[in-house]
Amino acid sequence: MDAEMQAFAQDVLTSIRQAKRGESRVHQVTLSAAAEARAKVGLTQSAFAQLMGVSVRTLQNWEQGRSQPSGAAQTLIKVAQQWPDVLRSMA
């Protein structure tokens, strides 16, 4: 077994021991405003991007925090978060 695999195996064993002792690691995942809005509206990335007038890639960048929506898009995202039925009716 090479060194990288040994290190991985050791890390897995350490994690298992920690979990058994109740010391497991917890990772908190937070959704971006765009991802939260899309989830509330209940649309696919493709459908939500089309509704927002942007490419799927742009929406993905917003959702993954690689870029920020414009001011107008941020306003529409806020509307979607508070009143998802409004955007759902536009889709």
C-alpha positions in Angstrom: 0.0 0.0 0.0 1.4 3.4 -0.9 1.8 6.2 1.6 -1.2 8.1 0.4 -3.5 5.1 0.8 -2.0 4.4 4.3 -2.7 8.0 5.3 -6.2 7.7 4.0 -6.8 4.4 5.9 -5.4 6.0 9.1 -7.7 9.0 8.7 -10.7 6.7 8.2 -9.8 4.7 11.3 -9.4 7.9 13.3 -12.8 9.1 12.2 -14.4 5.8 13.2 -12.8 5.9 16.6 -14.0 9.5 17.1 -17.5 8.7 16.0 -17.6 5.8 18.5 -16.6 8.2 21.3 -19.2 10.6 20.2 -16.6 13.0 18.8 -17.7 12.9 15.2 -17.2 15.9 13.0 -20.2 17.8 11.8 -20.1 19.9 8.7 -22.7 22.7 8.3 -23.8 23.4 4.8 -25.6 26.6 4.1 -27.5 27.3 0.9 -26.9 30.5 -1.1 -29.8 32.9 -1.5 -30.2 31.7 -5.1 -30.2 28.0 -4.2 -32.6 28.6 -1.3 -35.0 30.6 -3.6 -34.8 28.0 -6.3 -35.6 25.3 -3.8 -38.6 27.2 -2.5 -40.0 27.9 -6.0 -39.4 24.2 -6.8 -37.8 24.6 -10.2 -34.8 22.9 -11.8 -31.7 24.9 -12.4 -32.5 25.1 -16.0 -36.1 26.4 -15.4 -35.0 28.8 -12.7 -32.2 30.2 -14.8 -34.6 30.7 -17.7 -37.0 32.5 -15.5 -34.2 34.7 -14.2 -33.0 35.4 -17.7 -29.5 34.0 -17.1 -27.6 30.9 -18.2 -27.5 27.7 -16.2 -23.8 28.3 -15.6 -24.4 31.7 -14.2 -27.0 30.3 -11.8 -24.6 27.6 -10.8 -22.0 30.2 -10.1 -24.4 32.1 -7.9 -25.5 29.0 -6.0 -21.9 27.9 -5.4 -20.8 31.4 -4.3 -18.3 31.9 -7.2 -20.1 35.1 -8.3 -22.9 37.3 -7.1 -26.2 38.2 -8.8 -26.8 41.7 -10.1 -28.9 44.1 -8.1 -32.0 43.3 -10.1 -31.4 39.6 -9.9 -30.9 39.9 -6.1 -34.3 41.6 -5.8 -36.0 38.9 -7.8 -34.3 36.2 -5.6 -35.6 38.0 -2.5 -39.1 37.9 -4.0 -38.7 34.2 -4.7 -37.6 33.6 -1.1 -40.6 35.4 0.4 -43.3 34.7 -2.1 -42.3 31.6 -4.1 -45.8 31.2 -5.5 -45.3 34.5 -7.4 -42.3 33.2 -9.3 -43.9 29.7 -9.6 -46.8 31.3 -11.4 -44.4 33.0 -13.9 -42.6 29.8 -14.8 
